[in-house]
């Protein structure tokens, strides 16, 4: 709730349901094993049906431009693969 509140204060015009769903997704996905991710996303779709008009739709991710640039730079410097899912977990 604290993280969702911080996000809301950063942009008061954003939809509260979107902020809460995004925060729940972002704070929990990195903690799940691959097999549980689909189940969790399905639960989010059931909890926030107005945010998911189709089964394939997803919550738009929050952009962390500075962090993403820094992560990509470190990956290049260390000759590591730039995998978007790993970047999300790092953030």
For each residue, the residues with C-beta under 8 A, 3 or more apart:
1: 4 5
2: 5 6
3: 6 7 23 27
4: 1 7 8 19 20 23
5: 1 2 8 9
6: 2 3 9 10
7: 3 4 10 11 14 19 22 23 62
8: 4 5 11 12 14 16 19
9: 5 6 12
10: 6 7
11: 7 8 14
12: 8 9
13:
14: 7 8 11 18 19
15: 18 19
16: 8 19 20
17: 20 21 48 50 51
18: 14 15 21 22 51 59
19: 4 7 8 14 15 16 22 23
20: 4 16 17 23 24 48
21: 17 18 24 25 44 47 48 51 59
22: 7 18 19 25 26 59 60 61 62
23: 3 4 7 19 20 26 27
24: 20 21 27 28 44
25: 21 22 28 29 40 41 44 59
26: 22 23 29 61 62 88
27: 3 23 24
28: 24 25 31 32 40
29: 25 26 32 37 40 88 89
30: 88 89
31: 28
32: 28 29 36 37 40
33: 36 37
34: 37
35: 38 39
36: 32 33 39 40
37: 29 32 33 34 40 41
38: 35 41 42
39: 35 36 42 43
40: 25 28 29 32 36 37 43 44
41: 25 37 38 44 45 58
42: 38 39 45 46
43: 39 40 46 47
44: 21 24 25 40 41 47 48 52 59
45: 41 42 48 49 51 52 55
46: 42 43 49
47: 21 43 44
48: 17 20 21 44 45 51 52
49: 45 46 52
50: 17 53
51: 17 18 21 45 48 57 59
52: 44 45 48 49 55 57 58 59
53: 50 57
54: 57
55: 45 52
56:
57: 51 52 53 54
58: 41 52
59: 18 21 22 25 44 51 52
60: 22
61: 22 26 88
62: 7 22 26
63: 68
64: 67 68 91
65: 68 69
66: 69 70
67: 64 70 71 90 91
68: 63 64 65 71 72 87 91
69: 65 66 72 73
70: 66 67 73 74
71: 67 68 74 75 87 90 91
72: 68 69 75 76 82 87
73: 69 70 76 77
74: 70 71 77 78 80
75: 71 72 78 80 81 82
76: 72 73 79 80 82
77: 73 74
78: 74 75
79: 76
80: 74 75 76
81: 75
82: 72 75 76 87
83: 86 87
84: 87 88
85: 88 89
86: 83 89 90
87: 68 71 72 82 83 84 90 91
88: 26 29 30 61 84 85 91
89: 29 30 85 86
90: 67 71 86 87
91: 64 67 68 71 87 88
